[in-house]
Amino acid sequence: MTIEQGRYEVRLAETDAEVAAAQRLRYHVFVEEMGAKPSPEDAADRRERDRYDPHFQHLLLIDREVKDPDERVVGVYRLMTGERARAGIGFYGANEYDLEKLENHPRKVVELGRSCIAAEHRGGVGVHLLWGGVGEFVTKNGIEILFGVASFHGDDPAPLAHALSYLHHERLAPEDLRVRARSDHFAPMDLVPAEEIDRKLALKQIPPLIKGYMRLGCFFGEGAWVDHEFNTVDVCVVMDTTRMVQRYRDSYGKDGAEPGA
């Protein structure tokens, strides 16, 4: 699977060196930009990594105009199919959410995670190409359910009350897909009654990536999970391709195929 357009190429990582390049990008975004707390080993190597990385497939956005091969990876998603999760370490998101409903779902599932793009490539064609790559992956593998944790910056839910409440009241997942945040870091999302939500403020607080998922017709699990190590408040995004918005299928998938995000 390869997508090429202009200076960009989207494909799965093929070597350990390419995975390492993805981890360096993640370090720059998650640690240096967002304030995640790295381990001493990660700080020394300037790579954000975990024990799940060897089990994921890593989708890369590559800038072919960059001469240094170690710096060509400018966007990344990591992808874990249900088959790979069951055969190996399990889903990363199980650390934050009770995923039993998804782990045992009869339809094919993929977990999306660690999505990031270098600052100078945000908001342009590279983002759409990366999402298109997820769409091709979904189509090729017959995936019907996509999910993963997505983050609000900062580890205090209180300032995000209107945004979290908006997601809870407007986009709570249907019962068959409604996973719940684990109790150790559980934060309720229904902080403001539905009729008192400031919708303008809520939408302003929602990060662009989560808004993109919402345009695709996503739902959210019950409760947020506060990640003090990563300095984030996480929500679980769930997308059912049979319920996704048709115009985004056409925009990001091939021949009307369902995309991911």
N, C-alpha and C positions, 0 to 999 in steps of 0.2 A: 504494500500500500504506500503510494507516494503521490503527493499533490505538489505541483510546481507552478508558481506564478511570480513573474518578475524576479526580484532578488530572493524570494522566499522558497523554502522547501519544507513540507510537512511529511514526516514518516516516523515509524517506531525506531527507537535506539537499537543499534546493532552491535555495539561494543561497550565494554566497561568504561572506556574513555568517554564515550558519549553520555553514559549515565552520570559519570563524574561531572561532566560539563553541566548537566541539568541540575545536579546538586549544588554546584557553585552558583548558578542563577538563583536557586531557591534560597541559598544563604544570603545572597545580596538583598533579595526582596523581603524574606521573612525575618531575618535577623537584623540586617543593617537598616532596612526601611521601616519595618513594622515592630521591631523591638522584641522579637522572640529571644528566649534565653538558650544559647547553644551549650552543648557539652564542651568540656575542655578540648576533647579530640576534634570536634567539629570546628571549634574556633581556631585551632592550630592549622587545620587544613582548609578552612573557609569553605566548608561543604555542609549543607543541611541534609541529614540522612537519618534513617532509622532502620530497624530490623526488618521492616516490611519491603524495603526497596528491592531486594533480590527477587521477590515474588511478584512484583508488579511489572507490567509492560509500560514503557515510558514513551509517550508521544511527544515529539520534538518539533518546534518551530525553529528552523535554521535560516540564518541570514547568510547567504552565499557570498555577499560582498565583503564580509569580514575576513581578513587574511589569517588571523590567528585561529587555528582550529579549536582551541580551548575556549574561545569566546563566541563561537558561531551560534550556539544555542541561545535563543532570545525568548523562547516560550516553551512551556512544558505542561503536560498533564500526565498523571500516572493512572493506569487502568488495571483493574483486577476483575476478571470474570468470575462468576460463581464457581465454575469448574476449577479454576486455579486456586480460589480461596479454600474450597473443600479439600483439595489435594495437598494444600500446604499450610500456611500460617493462619488462614482465616482473613476476614475483612478488617482493615484498619479501623473503620468506624465503629466496630464492636467495642472498642475501648471507651467510647462516649455514649453509644446508644445500644439499647437492646434490639438487635437486628433479627430476632427469631423469625418474624414475619417475612423478611426478605431472604434470609438464609434458606428457608424452607419453601420459598415460592415456586410454584410449578413452572413459571415462565423464566426465560433466560434473563440473568441479572448481570450488571457490571457496576463496579464502584469507581467513581471518579474522585481524584484528590490531588493535592499539592499543585493546584493550578496557579501559574504565575507567568507574567510577561514583563520583560525589561521595560523600564519607564519610557524610553524613547520609541518603543514600538507599540505602545498602548493606543487604542482608539483608531487604529488604521486597519488596512487589509489583513495584516498578520493575525489579528484576533479572529477574523472571520475564517481565515484559512485553517487555523488551529481547531476551531469548532467544526469546520468541514471535515477535518481529519477524524475527529471523534465520530462524526456522522458516518463516515466510511467504515470505521471500525465497528460501529453498531450494526450497520447493514451486513457487513461481511460475516459477522459472528451471530447474526439472528437475535440480537439483544432486544428485549421488550421493556425492561425496567432499568432505569439508570438512577443511581443515588450517590450521595456523598456529603460530607460535612463542608459547609461554607462558612466564612468567618466575617464578623464585624470586628473592627479594630478596637482594642481596649478590652479589659476583662471585668468591667462593671456594667451589668445589665441596666441599671437604673436610668442612665442618660439615654438609653435606647428603648425606653418603655413604649413609645408610640410606634416605632418601627416593629418591634417584636410583637406587640399587640395586633398590629395590622396584619402581620403574617399569620398569626394564630386565628384571628377571627375571619380573615378573608381566604386563607389558603391552607387550612389544616387538612392533612392528608385523609383520604377516605379510610375507613376502618381497616380494610384489608392491607393497606400499605402504611398504617400509622405506627411508626416506631416511636419509642419513648426514650428520652435522655436518661442516662443512668443516675442513680440517686446521689452518688458521691459529689457530683458537681452540678446537680440539676438546678436550673433556674426557670421558674414559670414564665411563660410568654404572654399570658393574658393579664398584663399589669394594668391595663386601662380598659374600661368597659367599651364595647364596640361603638356605642353612640358618642363617646367622648374622645375618640381618636382624632388627632389633628393629622389628616391625611397628607397634607402638604409637607408637614414636618417629617412624617413617617417615610414618605418617598424620598425626601432629601437625605435621610439617614441611611437608607438602604444602599449598600455598595453596588457599583456597576455590575459586577459579576452576578450577584444575586438577582438584580433587576433583569439581566439577560436570561437567567433561568426562569424568571417569572413570565417573561415574554414567550417562552417556550411552553408555558402552561404547567409549570411545576407545582408541587405541593410541599408542605413542610411537616416534619415530625412533631410530636408533642414535647414541648419543653426545649430550652436551650441548654448547652453544656459549656460551663465556664472553664477556659483553658488558661490557667495562670502562667504556665511555662511559655505558651505561644503569645500571651497577651491578647487573647481574643475571646469573644463570645461566639460560639459555634451553633449553627442550626443545621438540621439534616434535611437536605433537598432530595425530593423523590420525584422522578419523572416517569410517567407511563406513556409509552410511545403511541398507544391507541387513543390517548386523550390529548395529545399535543396539538398545537395550533398549526393548521395546514400551511399557512404562508411561511412558517419557519421551517417546516419540512422541505418546502420547495427551495427555500433560500440556502439551507446548509446541507441537505442531503442530496444524493445523486438520484436523478430520475424519480423524484418525489419520495425518496427513502427517508426514514426518520433520522434526524441528527441527534447528537448529544450536545453537551455544553461544557 
